[in-house]
Amino acid sequence: NGCVNMEFIEDGRGQYHMLECNPRFSGGVEFSCMAGYDCVTEHLHCFEGKPVDTRAEITEMYIARKFEEYITGTGGAR
């Protein structure tokens, strides 16, 4: 989760194999930013030749990205 999205799969022998590598921000990058690590800015610093800050103070938190509520029943519509 970050500036480059990589996906791996583990086989039956415990070895990992790369499935894909996408040079894009993954879906959870906003959570890293909200927790205190601005990986977008640090990613840009890398390409601008600026120092990358790896000592960010991370805040522990719980975030729900989506909330869906379902009401089901066995009775018919009234």
Protein Blocks (a to p, Z undefined) as FASTA:
>chain_A
ZZbdcdddddfkopacdfbdcdbddfklmmmmmnopafklmmmmmmnopacdfkbccddd
dddfbdcdddddfbdcZZ
